[in-house]
Amino acid sequence: MSSATSFALLANATSLPWADLPEWPVADFVRATAAELDRGARLCAWFGVPEGAGTRLVAIVAFDSDNTLAAARSTPFSGSYPALTATHSQAHLFEREVWEQHALTPIGHHWLKPVRRTDADGTAPANGEFFRVDGREIHEVAVGPVHAGIIEPGHFRFQCAGEEVLHLEIALGYQHRGAETALAGGPHRATLSQIETVAGDTTIGHATAYAGVLEALAGVEAPLRAQWLRAIALELERLANHTGDLGALANDVAFIPTSAACGKIRGDFLNLTALLCGNRFGRGLVRPGGCHHDLDAERTARLLERLRTAVADTEQAVGWLWDAATVRGRFENVGTVFPQQATELGLVGLAARACGLVRDVRYDHPAGWYRLAQAPVAVWPGGDVYARARVRWLELQRSGQFLLEQLATPPDGPIAEPVAAPAPDTLAVALVEGWRGEICHVALTDSAGKFRRYKITDPSFHNWTGLALALRGQAISDFPICNKSFNLSYCGFDL
């Protein structure tokens, strides 16, 4: 399959010289990328790299069945190019982002507008118009961008016929965070802290991807014990967030027993991460070359004991959820995304697995400790709120069992190795299965070994369009549970 690719092949968390990437004039580059996608590849990243008076396009695709990644680039150009979105919907947001950032117009794109709201002097026109459905019985409901409580800004524009949602448009990016711009010229003293705040609830996931990129650029590998510690932290992050989300879903349908219990148990899992490294969200644990903190025998024993209790408490609390017919009545056949839609949009993580797609970086592109030990992939076929909740529950069980097994037999050895300066003129790619799904980091260095371009694709970037599709044909009152069943990141999108 991928052996016949016209792209350069590489494995997860590896690098290759920038000069080794095949390059074509942009029209040929788009056709070559389309050919890879037609043969079953997925689009992991698509971004621009300024060069001289023009910009190169870079594509990173994944052949999941072959455990292989592939990369290619266009020659520098300016102006316009034939849209990949015209034939492959998963490029839709990527091409809007490139248009917004580099003023490259994809001819044939079906819905070209900024991904992140731009100022009047931005590189792309500040086209803030929303899609509208016309008709005497149609009405429009606007929610946000300012919300009650402390959540981040995001705007949801519903086109409704009575209670039925005909179309939902989601507008994000109101904070103009500029995270990728800040990373250019690194790595510097602030880089690791910036990476850890790409999405604060996914600190371990993004820090692990960054460490994989830096290690690939330096040609080193973290010690086995450090890889083990990273996997422990990553699964604890998964447990805490899935537990919190199941509690939040219970709250959205007024099922208070599970809501109250899971809120408390989420804190228990976060406290286990604090036991590991001193911070409930894992900040300061992962570093290029290894980890900053280790687990001694006494703390390992305490972690194991408290983990067993938390896993048992979670099983009881979530069991109440499945036993309630009222809960199933609100979850089943609500917010359905079909497998073909999930495939065409390039959904990742639990949103994809809840549509029956076997798509998990730990299985498809294992790196680090996951080459030696894996949790079974959790899949559910329904595509609705119930399926997404069920996938969370399956992952809670399997991640819990994974942790109990791994903590019982820890490897010995150092937790860090020195990391040399990044190689010059080199591209590195690292994928990590965060709790929401695939995290993709791509770094390109310049002749001095500094970041010429650092591209991050949070799983939310792939999956927000899935939420928009899930609302079609639903009652607008179903939006809270649909939204929570995806639980996507605003800040991870606004880079």
C-alpha positions in Angstrom: 0.0 0.0 0.0 2.2 2.9 1.2 5.3 1.3 -0.4 4.1 2.9 -3.6 3.7 6.3 -2.1 5.2 9.3 -3.8 5.7 10.9 -0.4 8.7 10.5 1.9 8.1 7.8 4.5 8.9 8.1 8.2 7.8 6.5 11.5 6.1 8.3 14.4 8.5 10.4 16.5 11.2 10.4 13.8 12.8 13.0 11.5 14.2 13.4 8.0 16.2 16.1 6.2 14.1 18.9 4.8 15.8 18.4 1.4 14.6 14.7 1.3 10.9 15.7 1.1 9.6 15.3 -2.4 8.5 18.6 -3.9 6.2 19.5 -6.8 4.5 22.6 -8.3 1.5 23.2 -6.2 -1.1 21.8 -8.6 0.9 18.5 -8.8 1.4 18.6 -5.0 -2.4 18.8 -4.4 -3.0 15.9 -6.9 -0.3 13.8 -5.2 -1.8 14.4 -1.7 -5.3 13.5 -3.1 -3.8 10.3 -4.5 -2.5 9.4 -1.0 -5.8 10.1 0.6 -7.6 8.1 -2.1 -5.4 5.1 -1.1 -6.5 5.3 2.5 -4.2 7.8 4.1 -5.5 10.4 6.6 -4.5 14.1 6.6 -2.6 14.7 9.9 -1.3 18.2 9.1 -1.4 20.7 6.2 0.3 24.0 6.7 2.4 26.7 5.0 6.1 27.5 5.4 7.1 31.0 4.1 10.1 31.0 1.8 11.3 34.1 0.0 8.4 35.9 -1.6 6.2 32.8 -1.6 5.0 30.0 0.7 5.5 26.2 0.5 2.6 23.9 1.5 3.5 20.8 3.5 1.4 17.7 4.0 1.7 15.1 6.6 -0.4 12.0 6.1 -0.9 8.7 8.0 -1.3 5.2 6.7 -2.8 3.7 9.8 -2.8 0.1 8.6 0.9 0.3 7.8 1.9 2.2 11.0 3.5 4.7 8.6 3.6 8.4 8.2 4.5 10.3 4.9 5.4 13.8 4.1 5.8 16.0 1.0 5.9 19.8 0.1 5.1 22.1 -2.7 7.5 24.5 -4.4 7.2 28.1 -3.2 4.3 30.0 -4.7 1.8 32.8 -4.0 -1.7 33.7 -5.0 -4.0 30.6 -5.5 -3.9 26.9 -6.0 -6.5 24.1 -6.7 -8.3 23.2 -3.5 -7.8 19.8 -2.0 -11.1 20.3 -0.2 -12.9 20.0 -3.5 -12.3 16.3 -3.4 -11.4 15.6 0.2 -13.5 17.2 3.0 -10.9 16.5 5.7 -8.8 19.3 4.2 -11.6 21.9 4.7 -10.3 23.6 7.9 -6.7 23.2 7.0 -7.1 25.1 3.8 -9.1 27.8 5.5 -6.3 28.2 8.0 -3.6 28.4 5.3 -5.7 31.0 3.5 -6.1 33.0 6.7 -2.4 32.8 7.6 -0.6 33.1 4.2 -3.2 34.6 1.8 -3.1 31.5 -0.4 -6.6 31.0 -2.0 -7.8 27.4 -2.6 -9.8 27.7 -5.8 -12.9 25.4 -5.5 -13.1 25.5 -1.7 -16.8 25.2 -0.9 -16.9 27.6 2.1 -13.9 29.9 2.4 -13.8 32.1 5.5 -11.4 32.6 8.4 -10.9 29.8 10.8 -10.0 32.2 13.6 -11.6 35.7 13.5 -9.1 38.2 12.1 -8.7 41.9 12.6 -9.3 44.3 9.8 -5.5 44.4 9.0 -5.2 40.6 9.0 -3.9 38.6 6.0 -7.3 37.3 5.2 -10.5 39.3 4.7 -12.5 39.6 8.0 -15.5 37.7 6.5 -17.7 37.2 9.5 -20.8 36.3 7.7 -22.7 33.2 8.8 -24.5 30.7 6.7 -28.2 31.3 6.7 -31.3 29.2 5.9 -34.2 31.1 4.4 -37.9 30.5 5.0 -40.9 31.8 6.8 -40.7 29.2 9.6 -36.9 29.5 10.0 -35.4 31.3 13.0 -31.8 31.8 14.2 -30.4 31.2 17.6 -27.0 32.7 18.5 -25.1 31.4 21.6 -21.8 33.0 22.8 -19.0 33.9 22.3 -19.3 35.0 25.9 -20.8 32.2 28.0 -21.9 31.9 31.6 -19.3 30.7 34.0 -15.6 30.4 33.2 -15.5 28.6 29.8 -13.6 30.0 26.9 -15.2 32.1 24.1 -16.9 30.3 21.2 -19.9 31.2 19.1 -22.6 28.8 18.0 -25.1 29.9 15.4 -28.2 27.6 14.9 -30.6 27.7 12.0 -33.8 26.2 13.2 -37.2 25.2 12.0 -39.1 25.2 15.3 -37.0 23.1 17.7 -35.2 21.2 14.9 -31.7 22.3 14.1 -31.1 22.4 10.3 -27.6 23.8 10.5 -25.1 24.7 13.2 -22.1 26.9 12.4 -19.3 27.1 15.0 -16.9 30.1 15.2 -13.9 29.9 17.4 -10.5 31.6 17.8 -11.6 34.8 19.6 -8.5 34.9 21.9 -5.9 35.2 19.1 -3.5 33.2 21.3 -0.6 33.1 18.7 0.9 30.0 20.2 2.6 28.7 17.0 4.0 32.2 16.3 5.5 32.3 19.8 7.2 28.9 19.2 9.1 30.2 16.1 12.8 30.7 16.8 12.8 28.1 19.6 13.4 26.0 21.5 14.0 28.7 24.1 13.5 28.9 27.9 9.7 29.5 27.6 9.0 26.8 24.9 8.2 23.9 27.2 5.8 26.0 29.3 4.1 27.3 26.2 3.7 23.7 25.0 2.1 22.7 28.3 -0.5 25.4 28.0 -1.5 24.6 24.4 -4.5 22.8 26.0 -4.2 22.8 29.8 -6.3 19.7 30.3 -3.9 17.9 27.9 -0.6 19.0 29.4 0.9 15.5 29.3 -0.3 14.8 25.8 1.2 17.9 24.2 4.4 17.8 26.3 5.0 14.2 25.2 4.5 15.1 21.6 6.9 18.0 21.9 9.5 15.8 23.7 9.1 13.3 20.8 9.8 16.0 18.2 12.9 17.3 20.1 14.3 13.8 20.6 13.8 13.0 16.9 15.6 16.2 15.9 18.5 15.3 18.3 18.7 11.7 17.2 18.2 10.4 20.8 15.6 8.3 22.6 14.3 8.8 26.2 15.3 6.0 28.6 12.8 3.2 29.1 11.8 4.3 32.6 11.1 7.8 31.3 8.9 6.3 28.6 7.1 4.3 31.2 6.5 7.4 33.4 5.1 9.3 30.4 2.7 6.5 29.7 1.6 6.4 33.3 1.0 10.1 33.3 -0.8 10.0 29.9 -3.3 7.3 31.1 -3.9 9.2 34.4 -4.8 12.3 32.3 -7.2 10.1 30.2 -8.8 8.7 33.4 -9.3 12.1 35.0 -10.9 13.7 31.9 -13.1 10.8 30.9 -14.4 10.5 34.4 -15.1 14.2 34.5 -16.9 14.1 31.2 -19.1 11.2 32.2 -20.1 13.1 35.3 -20.8 16.2 33.2 -23.0 14.2 30.8 -24.9 12.8 33.7 -25.4 16.4 35.0 -26.7 17.5 31.6 -29.5 15.0 31.9 -30.1 15.7 35.6 -28.8 12.4 36.8 -27.2 13.7 40.0 -25.8 10.5 41.6 -23.2 9.9 38.8 -22.6 13.6 38.3 -21.7 14.2 42.0 -19.6 11.0 42.3 -17.6 11.5 39.1 -16.8 15.1 40.0 -15.2 13.9 43.2 -13.4 10.9 41.5 -12.0 13.1 38.8 -10.2 15.0 41.6 -8.9 11.7 42.9 -7.3 10.9 39.5 -5.8 14.4 39.3 -4.4 14.0 42.8 -2.6 10.8 41.6 -0.9 12.9 38.9 0.1 15.3 41.6 1.5 12.4 43.6 3.6 11.5 40.5 5.0 15.0 39.8 3.7 17.6 42.3 1.2 19.1 39.8 -2.4 17.9 39.3 -2.2 18.6 35.5 1.2 17.1 35.1 3.2 20.3 34.5 6.9 20.0 35.0 6.9 16.2 34.5 7.8 15.6 30.8 10.9 17.1 29.3 12.9 16.4 26.1 15.2 13.5 26.9 13.0 12.0 29.7 11.2 13.2 32.8 11.9 15.6 35.6 10.4 13.4 38.3 10.6 9.8 39.3 8.4 7.4 41.4 10.1 5.8 44.4 8.9 2.5 45.8 6.9 4.1 48.6 5.0 6.5 46.3 4.4 3.8 43.7 2.7 1.6 46.4 0.6 4.6 47.5 -0.3 5.3 43.9 -1.4 1.7 43.3 -3.5 1.6 46.4 -5.3 4.9 45.6 -5.7 4.0 42.0 -7.5 0.7 42.8 -9.9 2.6 45.0 -10.6 5.3 42.4 -11.1 2.7 39.6 -13.6 0.8 41.8 -15.4 4.0 42.8 -15.7 4.9 39.1 -17.1 1.5 38.2 -19.8 1.9 40.7 -20.7 5.5 39.8 -20.8 4.9 36.1 -22.7 1.7 36.6 -25.6 3.8 38.0 -25.6 5.7 34.7 -26.0 2.6 32.6 -28.7 1.2 34.9 -30.9 4.3 34.4 -33.4 3.9 31.6 -34.0 7.6 31.6 -30.3 8.2 30.8 -30.3 5.8 27.9 -33.4 7.4 26.6 -31.6 10.8 26.5 -28.3 9.4 25.1 -29.4 6.9 22.4 -30.0 8.1 18.9 -29.1 11.7 19.8 -26.3 13.5 18.0 -25.4 10.8 15.6 -22.4 11.0 13.3 -22.3 8.2 10.7 -19.1 6.2 9.9 -18.8 7.6 6.4 -19.1 11.2 7.7 -16.4 10.4 10.3 -14.1 9.1 7.6 -14.7 11.9 5.2 -14.1 14.6 7.9 -11.0 12.8 9.3 -12.4 12.6 12.8 -9.9 11.3 15.4 -9.9 9.9 18.9 -13.0 8.8 20.8 -15.2 10.7 18.3 -14.0 8.5 15.6 -14.0 5.3 17.7 -17.6 6.0 18.7 -18.4 5.8 15.0 -16.9 2.3 14.8 -13.5 3.4 13.3 -10.5 1.7 14.7 -8.3 4.8 15.0 -5.9 5.1 17.9 -2.2 6.3 17.8 -1.3 3.9 20.6 -2.2 1.1 18.2 -1.7 2.5 14.7 1.6 4.4 15.3 3.0 3.3 18.7 5.9 5.2 20.1 7.7 5.2 23.4 6.3 2.8 26.0 3.4 1.9 23.8 5.7 -0.2 21.6 6.0 -2.5 24.6 2.6 -2.4 26.2 -0.8 -1.4 24.9 -4.4 -1.0 26.1 -7.0 -2.5 23.8 -8.6 -0.1 21.4 -12.1 0.9 22.6 -14.7 1.1 19.8 -18.5 1.5 19.7 -20.5 1.5 16.5 -23.5 3.9 17.2 -22.0 7.3 16.5 -24.4 9.0 19.0 -24.1 10.5 22.5 -24.5 7.0 24.0 -21.6 5.6 21.8 -19.3 8.4 22.8 -20.1 7.9 26.5 -19.6 4.2 26.1 -16.2 4.6 24.5 -15.2 6.8 27.4 -16.3 4.1 29.8 -14.4 1.4 27.9 -11.3 3.5 27.9 -11.6 4.2 31.6 -11.7 0.4 32.3 -8.8 -0.4 29.9 -6.6 2.5 31.0 -7.2 1.6 34.6 -6.2 -2.0 34.0 -3.2 -0.8 32.0 -2.0 1.3 34.9 -2.5 -1.4 37.5 -0.4 -3.8 35.4 2.3 -1.3 34.6 2.7 0.0 38.2 3.1 -3.5 39.4 6.2 -4.1 37.3 8.1 -0.8 36.8 11.3 -0.9 34.8 14.6 0.2 36.3 17.0 2.8 35.0 17.6 6.5 34.6 14.7 8.9 33.9 16.6 11.3 31.5 19.3 11.5 29.0 21.1 14.7 27.6 19.5 16.0 24.4 21.7 17.7 21.8 20.7 20.8 19.9 18.2 20.1 17.1 19.6 19.1 13.8 19.5 21.9 11.2 17.2 21.9 8.1 15.3 18.9 9.4 11.6 18.0 9.7 10.3 15.9 12.6 6.8 14.6 13.3 5.3 13.1 16.6 1.8 11.8 17.1 0.4 11.1 20.6 -3.0 9.7 21.5 -4.3 12.3 23.9 -7.5 11.7 25.8 -9.5 13.6 23.1 -7.6 11.9 20.2 -4.6 12.4 18.0 -2.2 15.2 18.8 0.2 16.0 15.9 3.3 18.1 16.4 5.5 19.0 13.4 8.8 20.9 13.7 10.9 22.3 10.9 14.3 23.7 11.8 16.4 26.3 10.0 20.1 26.2 9.2 20.9 27.1 12.8 18.7 24.3 14.3 16.0 26.8 15.4 12.3 26.3 14.8 11.6 27.7 11.4 8.0 26.5 11.7 6.2 24.6 14.5 2.8 23.2 13.6 0.4 21.8 16.2 -2.8 20.0 15.3 -4.9 19.4 18.4 -7.6 16.7 18.0 -10.3 19.4 18.4 -9.2 20.9 15.1 -10.4 17.7 13.4 -13.5 17.1 15.5 -15.4 20.4 15.9 -17.0 19.9 12.5 -18.2 16.5 13.7 -20.1 18.3 16.5 -21.8 20.6 13.9 -22.9 17.5 11.9 -24.1 15.8 15.1 -26.7 18.6 15.6 -28.4 18.3 12.2 -31.9 17.1 12.7 -31.7 17.3 16.5 -33.8 19.4 18.8 -31.8 22.5 19.9 -32.3 21.4 23.5 -30.0 18.4 22.7 -27.1 20.7 22.1 -25.7 20.6 25.7 -25.3 16.8 25.8 -24.1 16.7 22.2 -21.5 19.3 23.0 -20.4 17.6 26.2 -20.2 14.2 24.5 -17.5 15.6 22.3 -16.0 18.0 24.9 -13.6 19.7 22.5 -11.0 22.3 23.3 -11.4 26.0 22.5 -7.8 26.9 23.3 -6.4 23.8 21.6 -8.1 25.1 18.4 -7.0 28.7 18.9 -3.3 28.5 18.1 
